[in-house]
Amino acid sequence: MKRNLKFWTRYTGESAEAVLVCTAILAVISLFGAEGLNFAVFASTMPYYLCVAAVFVMMMLNTGSQTLYVPLLLSMGETRRNVLLGFHYYRLLIIAVTTALCALIWLLAPGEVSAAGLRSIPTILCVLLIASALGSIMGTLFVRWKWAGMVLIILFCGVAGGTVGFAGATGGGFNAAQIMKMASHLEALPWWLLAAVPVSLALDIAFQWLLLRRQEVKL
């Protein structure tokens, strides 16, 4: 189990690097066309870019973990139970680090945007948990039924790319007013989002455990 946790901790660190790179790319894109930029306000919006990057990276890496790293660990002699626990440990760790970093930035950059951001942390946490679960479900479906997993991956990439493209085309660069409007919507935690967390996590764990029980390791 110690070796298993060491592997997933290192994997979390590598995943965090990918999240930071994506965050930097999103931040640079948002600066195109920006006028009269207030860097204090811009700094307080960085956690939102961080969360978007974390959602994208977790969706992709959770899928890749199911298809590559889970079979690898099984071939190295890890038990199916340890692999399951280690995988969920990695997911909770990267979500906890992302949420904590968002809170830290907002505390260090006080202001109206930061205050709204701190109030929106429960909503952000729910979104991260659901995104992580959906990424894992895509991975298990891809391993078991490649056509179904591929359809979900294509749909996700299409929606993500379309959203970023639409925001870039209509936003005209960094816009503090739009950021504040988005933050105000995130402050209220809708009941359906809260209910979706245990449902998505339960489906994810069920799918993964069923796959692990029958998964054959080819050396």
C-alpha positions, 0 to 999 in steps of 0.5 A: 500500500505504501508503494501504491500511495507513493505512486499516486502522490507523485502522479498528483504532483505531475497532474498539478503541473498540467493544471498550472500550465492550462491555467496560464494558457487560459489567463494569457488568452483572457488578456487578449483585447483587454483594456484598462486591466486592473491587475489586482482584480485580474489576480483575484480571478485566477482561481476561476481559471485554475478551476476550469483547468482542473476540471479539464485536466481531471476529466482527461487524466482520470480517463487515461488513468483507467486505461493505462495506469490502473492496468500497470499497477495491477501488473506490478502486483498491487491488489485491486482494492489498493488500486481503487483506494489509491486512485480515489486518494489521488482524486481527492488530493488534487481536488483538495489542493485546487480548492485550498489554492483558490481560497489562498489566492482569494485571501491574499487578494482581498476585494469584491471578486475575492469575497464572492469567490470565497462564498462560492467555494462549496459550489466549486467543490461540487463541480470539481467532484462531479467532473472528477467522477465523470472523467473516471466514468469515461475511462471505465466505459472506454476500457469496457466499451471503447465506442461508448467511451469514445463518444463521451470523450468526443462530446466532452472535448467538443463542449469544452472547445466550443465553450472556450471559443465562444467565450473568447469570441464574445468576451472581448478579452478580460472583463471584470464585470463578466467575472463578477456576474459569473461569481454571483451565480456561483455563490448560491449552491443549487440543490440539484448540483449538491444531489449530483455529487453523491450520485456521480461518485456512487456510479463512478465507484460502482463502475470502477469496482465492477471493471476491476473485479473482471479486469485481466492483466496482460503482461 
